Amino acid sequence: MSEMQMESALDQQQHADEVQGEDDEMEVNVAYQTLESLQEHGIAVNDIQKLNDAGYHTVESIAHATARKLSDVKGISEAKVLKLKEIAKSLVPMDFKTAADALEDRNSLLSLTTGSVELDKLLEGGIETGSITEVFGEFRTGKTQLCHTLCVTCQMAVTDGGAEGKAIYLDTEGSFRPERLKSIAERFGMDPAVALENVAYARAHNSEHQMELLKMAAAIMSQDRYALMVVDSATALFRTDYTGRGELSERQMQMAQFLRQLTRLAEEFGVAVFITNQVVANPDGMSFAKDSTKPIGGNIIAHASTTRLRLRKGRGENRICTVFDSPTLPEADAQFALGAAGVCDATD
C-alpha cells in the first residue's frame, strides 16, 4: 500500500471515529426512552398507541405514573398495567443510589445563560435544566423578557451557555412577541429564521386548555431534542377561572395537577422549566415595607418550584433579581438590564 493510500485510510478511520463519537454523544444527550422500545418486551403496537393518545410518550412516564392512573387509559386492562409497570421498572432505575452517584448525575446537568453575566453568577451558571424555576414580580420587572431571552440562549452551543435544544413557549397572557426573538438571535450571532423555527409556541385560553397543551408538549418533546419549557404565566388563568374563597380549594387542586405535570416533563425530558408568576398586594405587610407584595399560588407553587426568583425595578432600565428560595443558591441580589435585545448587563 502506498503512503498516500495509507494516509487516506487513516483519514477515513479518523472520520469514522469522529462520527461514532458524535453518535455516542447524541445517545448520552437523550435522557428518555420512547415507548417503541416496549415492543421488544411483548407490548402490542396498538397498546402503545393507546398510551400515546393518553399522554404517555416515554418509558419513564409509565414508570413514574401510578397503577391507578394507567388503568384509567381506555383499552388497557389491569393485567396489562401490571405488565407495563414490571417492564418499566426493569428499564428505568428507581431504586436507592449513593450520594456520590447523585452528585455525578447533578454535575451532568446543563445551565442556560440568562444573557447577563451578573445574573448568571448569582444563579451559579444560569437556569438549571431538569427542574422548575419560578420568577415572580410586579409588571414591567422583566419576567417576559427573561422568557424570550432564554428561548434563544437554550439553542446555543453548550460551551456558550446553551443546551443545543429547542424551546416550547406556553403563553397565557398574550405577551409573546416573535420579533423580540429575532433581535435577541441577532445579538448572539444566530440566524433569526432558524431561531424562530426552533421555538414552538401556543396560546392558552383557559386553565383546561393550559392542561391540554401540556399533553401536546410532551408529545412534541418525545420527537426532538428540547431544552426549555416556558409558561408565561403559570397562574394567570387559574386566577381568573376560579374566583372567590368558595373555589379556592378547587383552584389549588387544579394548579397542583398542572405543576405536577410540569415537574414530570422536567424530570422525563431533562428540560429547564421556567415559569412566571404574578404577585398580589400583601394585606398583612405594612404599606411602607420594602416590598409589600407576595407571589400568588400559596404553598402549592412554593413547594413545586425548585428555585424561586423575585424581580423588582431598579434605576432606569435596571432590574434587581433576588434568590427568594433555593436548595443550593444563597440568598443574594444581582442587577441586570432590559434592552432591545433582551436581558443584558446592568448599566450605571
N, C-alpha and C positions, 0 to 999 in steps of 0.2 A: 504494500500500500504506500502511495507517495505521501510526502509531507503535507501537501495541500489537502489530500483526501482525509488524512488523519485529523487535520485542523477542522475540516468541515464536519467530520463525525463527532469531534469533541464539542463543537458549537451546537450541533443538533441535540447531543446528550444534555448539554448545559441548559438549552432552551426547554427541553422536556422536563428537566428537574425543576426549572423555574415555574413552568405551568403546573406541575404536580404540587409544588409548594404553595402556589396561589390557590389551587383546588383545596388543599388541606386547610389553608387559612379560611377559605369560604365555608368549609364544613364546620370549623370551630365557631364562626360567627353566628351560625344558625343555632339558636338555643332551644328550639322546639322540634317535635316530630309530628308530621302530618298524619291524619287518620288513615291514609292509604297504607301505611306500614302495618295496620291491623289485619290486612288481607292475608299476610303471611302467617297469622295466628288463627286463621279459620273464621274470620268475621266476613260476612257476605257484603258485596258491594252495595246492595240496596239498604242494608242496615247502616252502612257508613253514610249514605246519602241522607237517611232519616236523621242521623246525628248532626250532619252539616246543616240541615234545614232548621234544626232546633237550636243552632248557635254554638255547637261543639265542633271545633275545627282542628284541634290538636290532641295528641295522646295525653298531654299534660292537663288539658281541660277535663278530660274523662277522669284522670287520677284525682284532680282537686275537687270534683263535684261529689255531692253526697249521693248515695244509692237512691234516696227518695226523689231527688231532682232528676236523676237519669230515668227512673221508672215513669216519670211524667211525660217522657218523649213518646209520641204516638207510634205504635208498632214495635216498641222494644219491651219484651216480656221481662219478668222478674229474673228468670233463669239467665237471659242474655245480659242483664245488668250485672249479675254476679260474675259472669264470664268476662265481661268488659273490665270490671274492676280488678279482677285477678290478673288479666293481661297487662293493664295499665300499671299495676303495682310492680310487675316484673320489669317494665320498661323505664319507669320513672323512679329515681331514687327518692324515697320519702322517709327513710329511717334516720336514726341519730348519726351525727358525724362529729368529729373533733372540732374544737375551736380553731385549730390550725388550718383545717380544711375550709372552714367557714371564712377565715381570713383570706385564704387563697382565692376563693370564689369572689370575695369583695374586691380584691385587688384587680380582678379582670374586668370590673365594671368601668364603663366609659363615662366621662362627664362632658356635657355640651357647653361650649363657651357662650357667655351672655353678650359678648361684644364689648364689654367693659373690663379692663384689667383689674381695677379695684374690686368690682363685684365678683369676679372670678376668684380673687384672693380670699374674699370673705366666705365664699362657698367651697373653698379648697379645690378649685378646678372648674367649677361650673355646676350646672343642673345634672344631678345623678340619674343614670338610667336604672331601670328595674324597680323604681319606687315612685310614690306620688309626692310632688312638690306643690304646695299651695301658696299663692301670693294674694294678699288682700290689701286694700287701701281705699281711700276715697276716689272720686272721679278725678281724672287728669293727673294720676300719680305714675302712670307708665305701665300699667298691667298689660294692656293690649299691645303696646309697643314691644314689650318683652316677648310676648307670644309670637309676634311677627318676626322678630329678630331670630328667635330660636328655630323657627320653621326653615330659615336659610342656613344657619350655622350647623344644624344637625346633618346637613348634606355634605359638609366639608370633610376633608381627609382627617383621619384620627390624629395625625401629627399637628394639624392646625386647630385642634379643639373640637372637631366634629365627630360623627359616628358613621359617616358614609351610608346614611339611610334616608328614607323618605319621611314625610310628616303627614299626619292627619289633623285637620282643624275642624273642631265641632263648635259652631258659633250659635249662641243662644240670644245674643243681643243685637245682631246685625251690624257689628263693628269691624268685620273682616274687610280689609282693603288690599286686593291683589297688587295694585300699583305700588303700594308701600314695599311689597316683597321685591319688586323689580329694582327699586333704588337701593335696597339692602344688599341684593345679589351683586349689583354693580360695585358697591363699596368693597365687597370681599373678592372681587375679580372673578365672579362666576357668570355664566351665561344666563341672563334673566329668563329666557324662554325655557331652558332646561330646569331652572329652579322652580318656576311656576308649575311645570309638568309634574314635578316631584311632590307637590302638595295636594292632597285630597281634601276637598272642602265640603261641608254640609251645614245647612242652616236648620236648626231645630225650632219647631214652632210651639211645642208644649212638652211637658215633662214625660209623657208617654212616648212621644216621638223621639225624645232625647235617649230613652232607654233602647228603642228600636235601632237607632243609629249606632249604638254601641255594639249590637249584634252584627250589624253590617261592617263595622270597623274591624271586628275580629276576623270576619271572612276575608277582608282586604289584606289584613296583616299576614294571614297564613299563605298568601300568594307571592309576597315580595319581601324585601328587606326594609323594615320600618324602624326608625329610631326615636320618633317623638309622637305623642298624642296630646293635643291641646284641647282643653274645654274652657271656653270663654263665654259666659261664666258658668260654673257648675251649679250655682244656687238660684240664679235669677228666675227661672221658670217654676221651680218648686215654690219660690217665694210668692209668685202671683197665682199659681194654680191652687194652692192651699192657703186659705186666709182665716184669720181668727184663731182663738185658742181651741175651739172645738175640733179643728182639723190639724192641730199641731202635731199630735202623735202620729197621724197618718202620713203627714209630710215628712217627719223624721224617719219613719219606717221606709218610705219610698226612696228618700235620699240615701239611707244606709245601703239599700239594694244597689243603687246606682254606683256608689263609691266602692262597694264590694266588687262589682264588675270591673271597675277601673283598676283596682288592686290586682285582680285576676289577669287583666291584659298586661299590666306592668311586669308581673312575675312570669307569665307564659311566654311573652314575646321579647322580654328584656328591653322594652321601650321606656323612655322617660315620660311619665305622665305629668303634665303641667296644667294645673287648674287655677282659675282666678276666682276670687270670692268678693262679694260685696260687704260693706260694713253698715252698721246701724249705730245711731247715737246711743250711748250707754247712759240710761237714766240714773244709774247708781253713781256714776262718775260726776265729779264737780265740773261745772262749766268752765272753770279756769284751769282745769288739769291740763297737763302737757298733751295728752291725746284722750279725748272723751268718747272715742268710737271703739266698737268691738266687732269682730267678724261674725257674720250670721251663720247659722247651722249648728251652733252649740257644740256639745261634746261629740256628736256623731262625726262631724267633719274634722274636729280636732284630733280624734283618735285614728281616723282613716289616713290622714296626711302624715307622711314621714317627716318632711321638712316644711315648716311654715315661715313665710317671709312677710314682713309688714313694710309697705311702701308709704312714704309721705313726701309732701312737697318741700323742696329746698328753695334756694335763691335762684330766680330766673328759670332756666331750663333744667337746673339741677334737681335731682331726686335723692332721697335717703332710703336705703334698704336696711332693715334690722332683722336679724335672725330671731324670730319670735319663739320657735320651738324646733329642736332638732336633737336626734340621739347622738350625733357626732360633732356638730359645729357649736363653738362657744357663742354666747350672746354678744353680738358686736354690731357695729354700723359700718356702712360703706356708702360713698357718694358716687352717683353716675349721672349722666345727662341724656336727654332725649333730643335727637336731631332728625333731619330729613331722611337719614339712612339708618333709622332705628336707634337702639341703645348704644351709647358710646361713653368715653371717659368724661368725668366731670370737668367743667370749665371754672376758672377762678372768678 
